[in-house]
Protein backbone atom coordinates (compact mmCIF):
# COMPACT_ATOMS: atom_id res chain seq x y z
CA UNK A 1 0.00 0.00 0.00
CA UNK A 2 2.89 2.42 0.67
CA UNK A 3 4.03 2.13 -2.94
CA UNK A 4 0.94 4.11 -4.04
CA UNK A 5 1.36 6.95 -1.52
CA UNK A 6 1.90 9.72 -4.08
CA UNK A 7 3.34 12.34 -1.76
CA UNK A 8 6.08 9.92 -0.69
CA UNK A 9 6.84 8.13 -3.96
CA UNK A 10 6.66 10.90 -6.57
CA UNK A 11 4.44 9.14 -9.09
CA UNK A 12 1.92 10.05 -11.73
CA UNK A 13 -1.42 8.26 -11.43
CA UNK A 14 -4.38 8.56 -13.78
CA UNK A 15 -7.61 6.74 -12.94
CA UNK A 16 -11.21 6.64 -14.04
CA UNK A 17 -14.31 6.78 -11.89
CA UNK A 18 -17.18 6.46 -14.33
CA UNK A 19 -20.11 8.39 -12.89
CA UNK A 20 -17.92 10.13 -10.26
CA UNK A 21 -19.04 7.99 -7.32
CA UNK A 22 -17.85 9.51 -4.05
CA UNK A 23 -17.52 6.02 -2.59
CA UNK A 24 -14.82 5.29 -5.18
CA UNK A 25 -13.30 8.78 -4.77
CA UNK A 26 -12.89 8.22 -1.02
CA UNK A 27 -11.29 4.82 -1.48
CA UNK A 28 -8.85 6.14 -4.07
CA UNK A 29 -8.06 9.16 -1.90
CA UNK A 30 -7.23 6.92 1.06
CA UNK A 31 -4.86 4.86 -1.10
CA UNK A 32 -3.11 7.82 -2.73
CA UNK A 33 -3.19 10.44 0.04
CA UNK A 34 -3.98 8.56 3.29
CA UNK A 35 -7.12 10.71 3.77
CA UNK A 36 -10.61 10.34 2.28
CA UNK A 37 -11.36 13.89 1.13
CA UNK A 38 -8.80 14.80 -1.57
CA UNK A 39 -10.69 13.38 -4.57
CA UNK A 40 -14.35 14.08 -3.79
CA UNK A 41 -16.73 15.15 -6.58
CA UNK A 42 -16.58 18.83 -5.61
CA UNK A 43 -12.76 18.90 -5.73
CA UNK A 44 -10.46 19.44 -8.73
CA UNK A 45 -9.87 16.39 -10.93
CA UNK A 46 -6.12 17.05 -11.03
CA UNK A 47 -3.98 17.21 -7.90
CA UNK A 48 -0.26 17.82 -8.12
CA UNK A 49 2.68 18.38 -5.83
CA UNK A 50 5.02 21.32 -5.89
CA UNK A 51 7.51 21.44 -8.78
CA UNK A 52 5.89 18.42 -10.43
CA UNK A 53 6.66 16.10 -7.54
CA UNK A 54 3.54 13.96 -8.11
CA UNK A 55 0.32 13.95 -10.10
CA UNK A 56 -3.08 12.40 -9.50
CA UNK A 57 -5.60 12.86 -12.29
CA UNK A 58 -9.18 11.56 -12.32
CA UNK A 59 -11.59 11.19 -15.22
CA UNK A 60 -15.31 10.53 -14.87
CA UNK A 61 -15.53 9.09 -18.39
CA UNK A 62 -15.17 5.47 -19.46
CA UNK A 63 -11.59 4.25 -19.91
CA UNK A 64 -11.47 4.66 -23.70
CA UNK A 65 -12.82 8.22 -23.61
CA UNK A 66 -10.56 9.14 -20.69
CA UNK A 67 -7.48 7.99 -22.60
CA UNK A 68 -8.59 9.78 -25.76
CA UNK A 69 -9.92 13.00 -24.23
CA UNK A 70 -8.66 13.60 -20.70
CA UNK A 71 -5.22 12.19 -20.02
CA UNK A 72 -1.93 13.27 -21.57
CA UNK A 73 0.28 10.38 -22.51
CA UNK A 74 3.02 9.53 -19.99
CA UNK A 75 5.56 9.80 -22.81
CA UNK A 76 4.63 13.47 -23.33
CA UNK A 77 5.30 14.19 -19.67
CA UNK A 78 8.68 12.46 -19.84
CA UNK A 79 9.68 14.46 -22.92
CA UNK A 80 8.65 17.68 -21.20
CA UNK A 81 10.78 16.70 -18.19
CA UNK A 82 7.95 17.13 -15.70
CA UNK A 83 4.86 15.40 -14.43
CA UNK A 84 2.69 18.36 -15.43
Backbone as ProteinMPNN parsed JSONL, in Angstrom:
{"seq_chain_A": "XXXXXXXXXXXXXXXXXXXXXXXXXXXXXXXXXXXXXXXXXXXXXXXXXXXXXXXXXXXXXXXXXXXXXXXXXXXXXXXXXXXX", "coords_chain_A": {"N_chain_A": [[0.817, -1.189, 0.0], [2.023, 1.239, 0.634], [3.487, 1.83, -1.619], [1.86, 3.211, -3.35], [1.449, 5.671, -2.228], [1.321, 8.806, -3.092], [2.511, 11.286, -2.345], [4.813, 10.511, -1.105], [6.179, 8.885, -2.897], [6.475, 10.068, -5.389], [4.967, 9.856, -7.935], [3.056, 9.523, -10.996], [-0.338, 9.233, -11.398], [-3.173, 8.144, -13.087], [-6.608, 7.778, -13.133], [-9.85, 6.291, -13.647], [-13.218, 7.039, -12.82], [-16.001, 6.224, -13.489], [-18.966, 7.951, -13.671], [-18.439, 9.313, -11.37], [-18.524, 8.475, -8.6], [-18.678, 9.088, -5.182], [-18.021, 7.212, -3.281], [-16.076, 5.609, -4.506], [-14.214, 7.653, -5.017], [-13.443, 8.334, -2.382], [-12.222, 5.952, -1.525], [-10.059, 5.761, -3.346], [-8.731, 8.135, -2.687], [-7.913, 7.576, -0.069], [-6.03, 5.574, -0.576], [-4.116, 6.903, -2.207], [-3.524, 9.312, -0.836], [-3.781, 8.949, 1.887], [-5.969, 9.985, 3.225], [-9.505, 10.62, 3.192], [-10.676, 12.715, 1.684], [-9.54, 14.091, -0.514], [-10.19, 13.636, -3.223], [-12.895, 14.038, -3.762], [-16.137, 14.602, -5.361], [-16.637, 17.369, -5.569], [-14.174, 18.511, -5.715], [-11.071, 19.505, -7.394], [-10.175, 17.731, -10.419], [-7.572, 17.192, -10.932], [-4.68, 16.793, -9.112], [-1.693, 17.975, -7.897], [1.756, 17.878, -6.833], [4.19, 20.189, -5.501], [6.436, 21.679, -7.807], [6.112, 19.665, -9.699], [6.237, 17.237, -8.352], [4.45, 15.066, -7.864], [1.53, 13.585, -9.388], [-1.938, 13.298, -9.578], [-4.603, 12.325, -11.374], [-7.983, 12.389, -12.264], [-10.612, 10.956, -14.172], [-14.008, 11.125, -15.164], [-15.095, 9.744, -17.149], [-15.607, 6.859, -19.368], [-13.048, 4.337, -19.731], [-11.862, 4.294, -22.335], [-12.661, 6.773, -23.456], [-11.541, 8.479, -21.556], [-8.783, 8.041, -21.93], [-8.549, 8.97, -24.542], [-9.507, 11.612, -24.418], [-9.024, 12.961, -21.957], [-6.575, 12.39, -20.515], [-3.105, 13.161, -20.703], [-0.463, 11.627, -22.547], [1.844, 9.47, -20.87], [4.385, 9.481, -22.008], [4.579, 12.018, -23.177], [4.797, 13.639, -20.923], [7.245, 12.758, -19.918], [8.969, 13.592, -21.97], [8.686, 16.32, -21.729], [9.915, 16.68, -19.371], [8.751, 16.841, -16.894], [6.086, 16.15, -14.535], [3.818, 17.521, -15.05]], "CA_chain_A": [[0.0, 0.0, 0.0], [2.887, 2.421, 0.666], [4.028, 2.133, -2.939], [0.94, 4.113, -4.037], [1.363, 6.952, -1.522], [1.899, 9.722, -4.076], [3.344, 12.34, -1.762], [6.084, 9.917, -0.69], [6.84, 8.125, -3.956], [6.657, 10.901, -6.574], [4.444, 9.142, -9.089], [1.92, 10.054, -11.733], [-1.42, 8.259, -11.425], [-4.378, 8.561, -13.776], [-7.607, 6.744, -12.942], [-11.205, 6.64, -14.042], [-14.305, 6.777, -11.89], [-17.179, 6.456, -14.33], [-20.105, 8.394, -12.886], [-17.919, 10.127, -10.262], [-19.041, 7.989, -7.32], [-17.847, 9.51, -4.05], [-17.522, 6.017, -2.592], [-14.82, 5.287, -5.179], [-13.305, 8.775, -4.768], [-12.889, 8.225, -1.018], [-11.287, 4.822, -1.479], [-8.845, 6.142, -4.069], [-8.062, 9.163, -1.904], [-7.234, 6.916, 1.056], [-4.863, 4.857, -1.1], [-3.112, 7.821, -2.733], [-3.192, 10.438, 0.043], [-3.977, 8.563, 3.287], [-7.12, 10.713, 3.773], [-10.614, 10.343, 2.282], [-11.355, 13.886, 1.128], [-8.799, 14.802, -1.568], [-10.687, 13.38, -4.573], [-14.35, 14.075, -3.791], [-16.734, 15.154, -6.58], [-16.584, 18.834, -5.614], [-12.764, 18.905, -5.732], [-10.458, 19.44, -8.735], [-9.874, 16.387, -10.927], [-6.12, 17.051, -11.032], [-3.977, 17.208, -7.899], [-0.265, 17.819, -8.117], [2.676, 18.378, -5.828], [5.021, 21.321, -5.892], [7.513, 21.439, -8.782], [5.887, 18.423, -10.434], [6.658, 16.096, -7.542], [3.543, 13.957, -8.113], [0.32, 13.95, -10.102], [-3.078, 12.396, -9.496], [-5.605, 12.864, -12.286], [-9.182, 11.562, -12.315], [-11.589, 11.187, -15.224], [-15.313, 10.53, -14.869], [-15.527, 9.087, -18.388], [-15.165, 5.47, -19.465], [-11.593, 4.253, -19.911], [-11.47, 4.657, -23.704], [-12.818, 8.22, -23.608], [-10.563, 9.136, -20.685], [-7.483, 7.992, -22.598], [-8.587, 9.778, -25.759], [-9.917, 13.001, -24.234], [-8.663, 13.604, -20.698], [-5.22, 12.188, -20.018], [-1.933, 13.271, -21.565], [0.281, 10.383, -22.512], [3.021, 9.53, -19.992], [5.562, 9.804, -22.809], [4.631, 13.47, -23.33], [5.304, 14.194, -19.67], [8.679, 12.465, -19.837], [9.675, 14.455, -22.922], [8.65, 17.683, -21.205], [10.783, 16.703, -18.193], [7.949, 17.132, -15.705], [4.856, 15.404, -14.429], [2.689, 18.364, -15.433]], "C_chain_A": [[0.867, 1.263, 0.0], [3.433, 2.788, -0.703], [3.125, 3.065, -3.736], [0.782, 5.457, -3.332], [2.084, 8.006, -2.358], [2.857, 10.735, -3.483], [4.693, 11.817, -1.309], [6.873, 9.348, -1.857], [6.939, 8.839, -5.293], [6.237, 10.21, -7.862], [3.387, 9.957, -9.81], [0.879, 8.942, -11.829], [-2.603, 8.88, -12.143], [-5.392, 7.44, -13.59], [-8.976, 7.241, -13.367], [-12.178, 6.259, -12.933], [-15.589, 7.136, -12.628], [-18.384, 6.789, -13.449], [-19.725, 9.214, -11.667], [-18.513, 9.756, -8.905], [-18.116, 8.42, -6.185], [-17.34, 8.324, -3.234], [-16.176, 5.604, -3.179], [-13.792, 6.386, -4.944], [-12.654, 8.677, -3.396], [-11.893, 7.084, -0.903], [-9.977, 5.164, -2.172], [-8.051, 7.18, -3.288], [-7.316, 8.564, -0.708], [-5.966, 6.199, 0.583], [-3.759, 5.837, -1.49], [-2.639, 8.871, -1.741], [-3.36, 10.154, 1.531], [-5.063, 9.393, 3.992], [-8.248, 10.638, 2.754], [-11.155, 11.521, 1.48], [-10.663, 14.571, -0.045], [-9.407, 14.67, -2.956], [-12.212, 13.398, -4.679], [-14.863, 14.812, -5.024], [-16.604, 16.66, -6.692], [-15.159, 19.377, -5.638], [-12.21, 18.855, -7.151], [-10.109, 18.008, -9.127], [-8.381, 16.139, -11.063], [-5.497, 17.603, -9.76], [-2.495, 16.964, -8.135], [0.546, 18.387, -6.976], [3.495, 19.53, -6.366], [6.142, 20.871, -6.815], [7.365, 20.101, -9.496], [6.262, 17.182, -9.677], [5.765, 14.874, -7.736], [2.307, 14.487, -8.822], [-0.73, 12.879, -9.884], [-4.183, 13.025, -10.336], [-6.75, 11.869, -12.414], [-10.027, 11.951, -13.523], [-12.892, 10.511, -14.831], [-15.917, 9.886, -16.116], [-15.173, 7.603, -18.351], [-13.679, 5.469, -19.844], [-11.168, 4.723, -21.3], [-11.57, 6.165, -23.926], [-11.819, 8.978, -22.739], [-9.183, 9.163, -21.339], [-7.444, 8.901, -23.824], [-8.76, 11.266, -25.478], [-9.363, 13.698, -22.993], [-7.182, 13.532, -20.337], [-4.173, 12.458, -21.088], [-1.192, 11.94, -21.508], [1.488, 10.533, -21.582], [4.294, 9.891, -20.75], [5.697, 11.316, -23.01], [5.165, 14.142, -22.074], [6.8, 13.954, -19.534], [9.477, 13.365, -20.767], [9.731, 15.895, -22.427], [9.53, 17.815, -19.947], [10.044, 17.031, -16.911], [6.725, 16.235, -15.683], [3.661, 16.214, -14.913], [2.81, 18.844, -16.845]], "O_chain_A": [[0.47, 2.269, -0.589], [3.805, 3.94, -0.93], [3.58, 3.66, -4.713], [0.034, 6.308, -3.814], [3.312, 8.091, -2.335], [3.906, 11.011, -4.064], [5.63, 12.597, -1.143], [8.103, 9.326, -1.819], [7.446, 8.258, -6.253], [7.048, 10.005, -8.765], [2.891, 10.957, -9.291], [1.18, 7.84, -12.288], [-2.995, 10.008, -11.846], [-5.084, 6.278, -13.856], [-9.229, 8.444, -13.437], [-11.975, 5.284, -12.209], [-16.176, 8.198, -12.42], [-18.769, 5.999, -12.587], [-20.601, 9.758, -10.994], [-18.951, 10.627, -8.154], [-16.916, 8.15, -6.22], [-16.316, 8.438, -2.56], [-15.243, 5.286, -2.441], [-12.622, 6.093, -4.696], [-11.453, 8.908, -3.257], [-10.849, 7.222, -0.267], [-8.902, 4.886, -1.641], [-6.824, 7.108, -3.235], [-6.213, 9.0, -0.38], [-4.946, 6.22, 1.272], [-2.596, 5.63, -1.143], [-1.481, 9.285, -1.789], [-3.107, 11.032, 2.356], [-5.069, 9.488, 5.219], [-7.977, 10.595, 1.554], [-12.04, 11.318, 0.649], [-11.182, 15.575, -0.534], [-9.16, 15.528, -3.804], [-12.762, 12.816, -5.614], [-14.119, 15.559, -5.659], [-16.472, 17.185, -7.798], [-14.964, 20.592, -5.587], [-12.812, 18.23, -8.024], [-9.79, 17.179, -8.275], [-7.961, 15.004, -11.284], [-5.756, 18.744, -9.377], [-2.094, 15.868, -8.529], [0.088, 19.264, -6.244], [3.483, 19.804, -7.566], [6.726, 19.805, -6.62], [8.359, 19.471, -9.858], [6.577, 16.161, -10.288], [6.268, 13.752, -7.77], [2.067, 15.694, -8.851], [-0.442, 11.687, -9.994], [-4.642, 14.129, -10.043], [-6.537, 10.678, -12.64], [-10.143, 13.131, -13.856], [-12.878, 9.437, -14.229], [-17.095, 9.531, -16.137], [-14.519, 7.141, -17.416], [-13.133, 6.501, -20.234], [-10.205, 5.48, -21.423], [-10.672, 6.769, -24.513], [-11.306, 10.018, -23.154], [-8.496, 10.184, -21.306], [-6.422, 9.528, -24.107], [-8.225, 12.099, -26.21], [-9.245, 14.923, -22.987], [-6.605, 14.526, -19.897], [-4.325, 12.042, -22.236], [-1.292, 11.213, -20.52], [2.088, 11.606, -21.515], [5.183, 10.537, -20.196], [6.811, 11.839, -23.014], [5.912, 15.117, -22.162], [7.538, 14.833, -19.092], [10.545, 13.85, -20.396], [10.705, 16.606, -22.674], [9.846, 18.924, -19.518], [10.661, 17.46, -15.936], [6.371, 15.63, -16.695], [2.596, 15.649, -15.161], [1.939, 19.567, -17.328]]}, "name": "protein", "num_of_chains": 1, "seq": "XXXXXXXXXXXXXXXXXXXXXXXXXXXXXXXXXXXXXXXXXXXXXXXXXXXXXXXXXXXXXXXXXXXXXXXXXXXXXXXXXXXX"}
